Amino acid sequence: MRKPIIKKCKNCEKDFLCFRKEGIFCSRHCSGIKSIENIYRISFIEKFCLALNRSEIKNECWIWPKGKDRKGYGQFHYGKYGTYKAHRISYEIFNGEIPYKYLVCHTCDTPACCNPNHLWVGTSKDNTQDMMIKGRHKGTLGYSWKKGYKNKEIYE
């Protein structure tokens, strides 16, 4: 029989008796914690900022590097609390609370952008007016809904 070794648990940092060289946790509970946010107790905002990995240039889009929905908007998943739109979280962290029933709109028209300088709060009517002014509505000559940009070669 091997002699027990006193080791320090990687999760709770308590000393424990270990009979194997490779043992690193004091209990099944401590070894069951696998995700980084549980080991280091990362907060919601810290996890979001780590995932964003943002650029320091203010005018450049901060494209969400993780999962996106079918419309191209970034999705931020936070454990048992659910999935959130990344641009809405970015606006709340850097600019403040979003009023009830308001949208977070993009000045850059890039759904995956999370740069708070490119985001503004408005109603559905404001967002529709912005779309009409910029010529992104259905029926605009040269606008490709599949590609998301104006195809100038065809109509010029």
N, C-alpha and C positions, 0 to 999 in steps of 0.2 A: 504494500500500500504506500502511495506517495504521501509525502509530508505536505501539509497545507501551507500555502504562501499567503501572506497578507498583502492584498492589493487594494487600490483605490478605484471605486466605481466611476466609469466615464460619464454617467448621467447625474447621479446625486452626490458624487464625490465622498461617499462614506467608505471607511475601511471595511473590508470583508475577507473572509477566509476562502481561498480558492485552491482547488485540488488539481487544476489544469493550468498549463502555461498560458494558453490562449484566452482564458477567462477575462472578460473586461467589465462585466456588469454584475452587481450584487444580487439581483433578483430577476424573475421573469418579467415583472412589471417594468423595470429599467431597461431590459433588453428589448421589450416590445415597442419602445419608442423609436421610430425609424425616421420620421421626417425632420428636416432641419429646424422648422419653426418650433417643434416640440422640444428638441434637444436644447436649443439656445433661447427658447421663449421669445421669439421674434414677434414684435407687434404687427398689427395690420398695416400701418404706414411704412414701417421698415421693410416688410416683405414686399409691398407694392414698389417702393423705391429701388430695392434690389432687383426686382423683375424688370423694371423700366430701363435701367442702365442708361440713363438719359445723357444727351449731349449737352455741353455747356453753352453752345451757340443759341442765342435767344430766338433768332429768326428761322432756324432749322426745325423741321418737324421731328418730334420724338416718336418714332414708329414703335408701336407695341410689339415686342419680340415674341410674346407667348401666343396662346390660342386666340383665334378670332372666330366670330360667328359668320354665318353665310353672307352677310352684307359687308363684311370686312372690318367691323368694329372689334376692338380688342376686348377680350374677356379675362377678368381677374378672378381666379377661384381662391377662396379663403376657407379651407377646411369645411367644417360642418355648417358654417354660416352662409354658404352659397356662392353664387357666381354674380359678378357685377360688371358693368360696362367700364372699361379702363379709363375712358376719357371723362366719365362722370366722377370717378374716384380722384383722378388727377385734378379736376376743377375744385372739388371740395377740399383737398389737401392744400393746394396752393392759393386758391382765390376765396374760399369760404363756402357757406351753405348754399345749396340749390333750393330756391323756393318751390313749394308744392305745385305740381302740375306744370313745371317749366322744363324745357329741354336744354341740353348743353349742345350748342351748335359749333361748327368749325369754320373759321375764316379761311382756312387753307383747303377746305373741301376734301380732306384726306381722312376717311373714317378711322384708320388705325393711329392717327396722330394724338398724342397725349400732352403736347406742349401747352401749358396753361396760358401762354401768351396768344395762342391760336384759338382759344375756346371762349365762348360767350354764352350767356344765359338769355333765352327768349322763349316766347310762346310758340305754339305750332304755327300760328299765323305769321309770326316774325320769320320763322324758318322757311316757310313757303314763299314769302316775299323775297327773302335772300336768294332762294333757288331761282325765282323768276328773273330777278335783276341780273344774276350771273349767267342766265341762259342754260340752266341745267334741267329744265322741265321737259316733259314729253312733247314732242312736236318741234323742238328746236332743230333747225337744219344742221346736220353734221354731228349731232351728239350721239355717241354710241353707248347705249345702256350696258352692253356687255363689257366694253373696254373702259368706260368711265371717262372718256375725253372726247374732244371735238376732232373729227376726221376732216381736216381742212382740204386735203388733196382732192376729195370727191366733189366738194361743193364750190371750189374756187376756180 
